[in-house]
Amino acid sequence: MTSTLITGATIVNADGRQAADILIRDGLVAALAKPGQIAPEGHEVIDATGLFALPGLIDVHVHFRDPGMTHKEDWLTGSQAAALGGVTTVFDMPNTVPAVDSLANFRAKAAEAEAKSIVDYGIYGLLGEHNLDQLDDLAEAGVIGFKLFLGNTTGDLPCPNDGAVLEGFEILARLGLRCSIHAENSPILFWRQNRMKAAGRTDPLAHLAARTDVVAVEALTRSAVLAEWTGARIHIVHESCAASIPHIRWHKSRGVDMTVETLPQYLYLSAEQMLEPGGHILRMNPPIRQATHQEPLWQALLDGTIDMVATDHAPHAPEEKDGATIWDMACGFPGVQTSVPLMLDAVSRGRMTLEELVRMMTTAPARAFGLYGRKGVLRVGAEADIALVDPARPHVITAAGLASRGKVTPYDGWQVTGSVVRTLVRGQSVAVDGRVVGRPGSGRMLRPEMPAPAPRNEATTTRAILEPGRQPW
C-alpha cells in the first residue's frame, strides 16, 4: 500500500481554506489533519511549506490533435503541458482525423490516450448530422459528453442542419450527457467571409469582421431554445462576446441546464493587438474581440453567469501560424500550460481570490460533467489530484518553455505572479518545479456520473413521430 504525506500546505477549496497536512493512500485523500498530527514514518513526504494545495485543475476544452494531426500535438506532449500547468484532467475535442463520430474511432483515440497521457482525461464524441445513430453506442462506451460544431474550426466539420441538431438534442436529453457547443452561426460567418475575400479584404481584422457579435449571440440563443425544449444539457464553449451575457442570464433564469466557459485569451487579449507586429498569431475561433468585451466577461465570470475557465488549447506547427493573408493562418494556439499562471496573476492583482479560481477551474467543471466528489475538491475520499502553487512566485512565460509542439504563444515574454510548483494525479507526481516526471500511460479515462436525465416534450420527438399513426401531441 503506497502512501504520501504532504505537509505544510494550505488547502484551498471553493468554499474556503484550511492549513492541513494531506495523507494520500492508493490515489485517494485518506486523511486531512492539523499540521504535525500525522507521523511521517512510512510515507513519502512532500514538504509544501508556504504553498497552497488546490484541487487538480480541470480543462474541459483541449485539442490534443491525436490521432491524425500529431505534427501539431499528441497525447504525450499535450498532457505534459497540462501537468506543467497544474491541470490534472483534460477533455479532448472530437475534431481529430478521423473524427470521434463512431465507436471504432472512439476506441482508436482512447487507445492513443491510454498509451501516452500522463493526466486523466475525458474524450468527447461528435454530434453530427451523419452519426445520430452512433450517439447511444458512444455514450455506452464512456464519452465524457458530446461536441456540436455550429461554427467551423480546425477539421472543417460540417455544421448539422437545425433538424439534425434538434434530433440530436432529443437523444442527448434521454442519455443525460452534456453537449458542448461551438456557438457561431456558420451560414452568416461564411457568407461574410466569402464576401470579404471577393472584395480583396485580407487584413488581420477581417477575421473578426466575418464573425461579428451577432454570429455568437444567434447561435447561443438558438442552442438554448432547443435545449429548453428537449431538456438537453448544454455547455457553451469559448464565450467571447459581451453581448451574449444577458442572453445567458435569461436562459439560465428559465431553467435551461446550461453552463458556459470563457478563456484567458478573451480576458487578457484584444483585437486591437492584432494590428501590432506579430498580432496575426491571435487568430482563433471565435475571434478575440475588442478590449471593451474584457470587463463584462470578467464580471460575468466573477458573478457566476459564466461558470468556468477553460483554454481551447489549440496548437499548430509554428509555420501554420503564418501566411500571406489572415485567411491563410491557422486558428488557435496553446493554452493548457499557461492558463493557471495567468489566472494566478489575476489573484495576485486582487482581481479574484484563490477560492474563486478553484470554483472556476475545477469545482464548476467537475459539477457540470458528472465528476464532482471524485474530482474538483480536496476532501477525504476524493482522488488526490493536487496542484501545489505559490501565488507569490513570479515567472516569465516563454514560447520555448512550452511542452506543446505548437510553440507559438501571444504570452511570450509575459511576467506573471503565480507559479505551479508540483502537480499530482491520483497521488503521483507528474510535474515538479517545471520538470515533467509523469510516466506515459499513467493517465486514466474518466466516465461521467450525471444526474438522472430530464427529457421534455417526448411526445413530439423525431423518434416518437416516426411511429406509424402517432398523433403529434
SULNORKA-V375841 format. One record per residue. N is the residue number from 1. RES is the residue in one letter. PSI is psi in degrees with one decimal (NA if undefined). NEAR is the number of other C-alpha atoms within 12 Angstrom. Layout:
n-><N:N>
res-><RES:RES>
psi-><PSI:PSI>
near-><NEAR:NEAR>
//
This chain:
n-><1:2:3:4:5:6:7:8:9:10:11:12:13:14:15:16:17:18:19:20:21:22:23:24:25:26:27:28:29:30:31:32:33:34:35:36:37:38:39:40:41:42:43:44:45:46:47:48:49:50:51:52:53:54:55:56:57:58:59:60:61:62:63:64:65:66:67:68:69:70:71:72:73:74:75:76:77:78:79:80:81:82:83:84:85:86:87:88:89:90:91:92:93:94:95:96:97:98:99:100:101:102:103:104:105:106:107:108:109:110:111:112:113:114:115:116:117:118:119:120:121:122:123:124:125:126:127:128:129:130:131:132:133:134:135:136:137:138:139:140:141:142:143:144:145:146:147:148:149:150:151:152:153:154:155:156:157:158:159:160:161:162:163:164:165:166:167:168:169:170:171:172:173:174:175:176:177:178:179:180:181:182:183:184:185:186:187:188:189:190:191:192:193:194:195:196:197:198:199:200:201:202:203:204:205:206:207:208:209:210:211:212:213:214:215:216:217:218:219:220:221:222:223:224:225:226:227:228:229:230:231:232:233:234:235:236:237:238:239:240:241:242:243:244:245:246:247:248:249:250:251:252:253:254:255:256:257:258:259:260:261:262:263:264:265:266:267:268:269:270:271:272:273:274:275:276:277:278:279:280:281:282:283:284:285:286:287:288:289:290:291:292:293:294:295:296:297:298:299:300:301:302:303:304:305:306:307:308:309:310:311:312:313:314:315:316:317:318:319:320:321:322:323:324:325:326:327:328:329:330:331:332:333:334:335:336:337:338:339:340:341:342:343:344:345:346:347:348:349:350:351:352:353:354:355:356:357:358:359:360:361:362:363:364:365:366:367:368:369:370:371:372:373:374:375:376:377:378:379:380:381:382:383:384:385:386:387:388:389:390:391:392:393:394:395:396:397:398:399:400:401:402:403:404:405:406:407:408:409:410:411:412:413:414:415:416:417:418:419:420:421:422:423:424:425:426:427:428:429:430:431:432:433:434:435:436:437:438:439:440:441:442:443:444:445:446:447:448:449:450:451:452:453:454:455:456:457:458:459:460:461:462:463:464:465:466:467:468:469:470:471:472:473>
res-><M:T:S:T:L:I:T:G:A:T:I:V:N:A:D:G:R:Q:A:A:D:I:L:I:R:D:G:L:V:A:A:L:A:K:P:G:Q:I:A:P:E:G:H:E:V:I:D:A:T:G:L:F:A:L:P:G:L:I:D:V:H:V:H:F:R:D:P:G:M:T:H:K:E:D:W:L:T:G:S:Q:A:A:A:L:G:G:V:T:T:V:F:D:M:P:N:T:V:P:A:V:D:S:L:A:N:F:R:A:K:A:A:E:A:E:A:K:S:I:V:D:Y:G:I:Y:G:L:L:G:E:H:N:L:D:Q:L:D:D:L:A:E:A:G:V:I:G:F:K:L:F:L:G:N:T:T:G:D:L:P:C:P:N:D:G:A:V:L:E:G:F:E:I:L:A:R:L:G:L:R:C:S:I:H:A:E:N:S:P:I:L:F:W:R:Q:N:R:M:K:A:A:G:R:T:D:P:L:A:H:L:A:A:R:T:D:V:V:A:V:E:A:L:T:R:S:A:V:L:A:E:W:T:G:A:R:I:H:I:V:H:E:S:C:A:A:S:I:P:H:I:R:W:H:K:S:R:G:V:D:M:T:V:E:T:L:P:Q:Y:L:Y:L:S:A:E:Q:M:L:E:P:G:G:H:I:L:R:M:N:P:P:I:R:Q:A:T:H:Q:E:P:L:W:Q:A:L:L:D:G:T:I:D:M:V:A:T:D:H:A:P:H:A:P:E:E:K:D:G:A:T:I:W:D:M:A:C:G:F:P:G:V:Q:T:S:V:P:L:M:L:D:A:V:S:R:G:R:M:T:L:E:E:L:V:R:M:M:T:T:A:P:A:R:A:F:G:L:Y:G:R:K:G:V:L:R:V:G:A:E:A:D:I:A:L:V:D:P:A:R:P:H:V:I:T:A:A:G:L:A:S:R:G:K:V:T:P:Y:D:G:W:Q:V:T:G:S:V:V:R:T:L:V:R:G:Q:S:V:A:V:D:G:R:V:V:G:R:P:G:S:G:R:M:L:R:P:E:M:P:A:P:A:P:R:N:E:A:T:T:T:R:A:I:L:E:P:G:R:Q:P:W>
psi-><117.5:145.4:147.9:141.0:120.4:120.7:150.7:-1.4:158.2:118.5:133.9:117.1:174.3:-26.5:11.6:-174.4:157.6:145.9:118.1:146.4:148.9:119.3:126.7:130.1:125.1:42.4:-4.1:156.2:112.5:-29.8:146.8:124.3:157.2:146.8:130.3:-5.4:-23.8:123.0:137.2:-15.2:134.8:1.0:147.6:131.4:128.3:116.6:111.2:30.9:127.6:-3.1:163.7:132.5:111.7:147.7:139.9:135.3:146.5:121.5:109.2:8.9:88.3:157.6:98.4:0.1:11.0:118.9:168.7:-26.0:43.6:-6.6:-20.0:-40.1:160.0:-179.5:-30.6:-54.3:-38.0:-43.9:-30.3:-41.7:-42.1:-48.4:-42.2:-25.2:8.4:7.4:120.8:-10.9:132.9:150.4:119.5:135.8:156.9:1.8:55.9:-172.3:103.9:163.3:155.3:72.4:5.7:164.4:-41.4:-42.5:-34.4:-46.9:-35.5:-43.6:-41.8:-35.7:-39.7:-44.9:-42.6:-33.9:-24.2:-33.9:140.2:-0.6:163.8:159.2:153.3:153.4:124.5:145.5:157.1:136.8:104.2:168.0:-28.1:-9.4:28.1:-28.6:-3.4:-9.1:-41.7:-44.0:-40.4:-40.8:-44.7:-34.6:-20.6:23.4:148.9:-22.1:-166.3:158.6:130.5:121.3:98.3:-18.0:155.6:154.0:-166.4:130.4:-20.1:46.6:133.3:142.3:126.6:153.4:165.0:-30.9:-41.3:-37.6:-46.3:-46.7:-38.7:-41.9:-36.4:-41.0:-45.5:-31.6:-39.1:-36.5:-28.0:-0.2:151.6:144.0:118.5:135.8:123.6:99.3:82.7:144.7:105.5:-46.7:-39.8:-48.7:-37.9:-39.7:-49.2:-41.4:-45.3:-36.0:-41.3:-39.8:-43.5:-31.2:-3.1:16.4:117.5:13.7:164.8:-34.2:-3.5:-34.3:-43.7:-40.4:-34.4:-30.3:48.4:166.1:-40.0:-25.5:-41.4:-43.7:-43.6:-45.1:-36.9:-47.7:-37.4:-43.6:-42.4:-37.7:-45.6:-35.0:-41.5:-40.9:-40.6:-22.7:12.2:148.8:128.9:158.3:122.2:118.3:161.8:61.3:122.3:-6.7:121.6:-29.8:-17.8:-22.4:-46.8:-34.0:-38.1:-47.5:-43.8:-46.3:-37.0:-37.8:-22.9:-1.9:10.2:129.8:80.3:127.9:160.0:140.8:151.9:179.1:153.8:-32.3:-41.8:-19.0:-28.6:-23.9:159.9:157.5:-31.0:-30.9:-18.1:-17.0:-8.0:161.4:130.2:1.1:-15.0:-22.0:-11.7:-4.5:126.3:170.5:127.8:165.5:154.1:127.7:-175.9:157.1:-23.7:-16.8:-18.8:-51.0:-44.5:-36.9:-42.6:-47.9:-39.8:-33.7:-43.4:-33.4:-0.3:-2.5:-47.1:125.8:-34.4:167.8:127.7:-164.3:-25.2:45.5:111.9:74.2:151.3:159.2:140.0:-38.2:-21.1:-14.9:6.3:164.1:171.1:-34.6:170.8:-30.0:-15.7:1.1:132.3:149.9:126.0:167.1:167.7:153.8:-16.1:-23.2:-22.6:-11.0:-45.3:-47.1:-38.8:-40.4:-30.0:-35.2:-37.4:-36.4:-45.0:-27.8:3.0:13.3:-32.2:174.1:165.8:-36.8:-40.6:-38.0:-44.9:-42.9:-44.9:-30.5:-2.4:-47.9:-50.1:-44.8:-41.8:-42.3:-42.3:-31.1:24.8:33.3:-5.5:138.6:-50.2:-45.9:167.0:2.4:146.4:101.5:164.9:131.5:-17.1:158.3:140.8:63.0:118.6:133.7:114.9:119.2:153.6:101.2:-15.1:-5.7:118.4:154.0:164.8:125.7:130.9:149.0:-39.9:-26.5:-2.7:135.8:-23.0:150.7:-22.8:75.6:59.0:120.6:136.5:-9.6:6.9:121.6:-3.2:131.5:124.9:155.3:114.8:121.6:146.6:123.6:-41.1:144.3:130.1:136.0:115.4:44.8:-8.0:129.1:130.0:-16.2:135.3:121.1:46.7:6.2:137.4:127.0:0.0:151.9:127.9:133.3:0.9:-15.5:160.5:139.9:139.1:138.3:137.4:150.8:84.4:157.1:165.7:140.7:153.5:63.1:152.9:159.8:44.3:-23.8:-19.2:12.5:162.9:-41.7:-39.3:-43.8:-11.6:-11.1:129.6:131.2:5.3:130.4:140.7:50.9:NA>
near-><11:18:26:33:37:47:34:29:33:36:39:34:35:27:20:20:23:25:26:30:37:51:43:40:27:20:30:33:35:27:26:32:26:20:25:20:19:24:19:20:13:15:20:22:24:29:24:31:22:21:32:42:48:51:51:54:55:52:52:54:47:46:50:51:40:41:32:24:25:24:23:36:37:37:46:35:37:50:56:45:49:58:56:46:52:53:52:56:53:51:48:52:48:46:40:36:24:25:38:42:38:31:28:18:30:40:26:24:39:37:21:29:37:29:24:31:41:42:53:50:48:43:52:49:48:49:48:36:26:21:26:31:22:28:39:29:25:35:37:20:27:28:45:44:47:54:45:47:40:42:36:30:32:33:24:20:28:24:31:29:21:23:17:24:38:34:36:44:48:39:40:44:40:30:34:38:44:48:49:45:48:43:42:40:36:34:23:25:33:26:18:23:28:22:18:23:21:11:12:14:20:25:27:33:33:31:38:37:31:36:38:34:30:27:36:40:30:29:38:44:32:29:43:41:30:35:43:30:29:35:38:43:47:44:41:49:45:44:51:53:48:34:26:36:35:20:30:41:28:20:28:27:15:17:21:31:39:39:42:47:44:46:47:41:47:38:38:31:30:31:34:23:23:28:19:16:12:21:27:40:46:41:46:43:43:46:41:45:39:29:23:21:30:28:23:26:39:36:20:32:38:26:18:25:33:40:43:44:49:50:44:41:45:49:44:36:27:27:19:27:33:24:20:15:21:34:29:20:30:33:38:39:44:51:47:50:49:46:46:49:41:40:45:39:35:27:25:23:17:15:21:22:25:37:31:32:44:45:37:45:49:46:37:40:43:41:28:40:44:28:31:30:29:33:47:41:41:45:35:22:24:32:36:45:43:54:53:47:45:33:34:22:22:21:26:22:32:22:26:17:27:35:36:43:35:41:36:39:40:34:32:23:15:19:19:30:26:33:38:47:39:40:48:48:47:39:40:40:40:42:36:27:23:27:23:32:24:33:25:26:24:30:38:31:35:33:28:35:26:26:20:18:21:28:28:24:25:23:19:21:32:23:22:19:17:14:13:9:9:14:12:16:11>
//
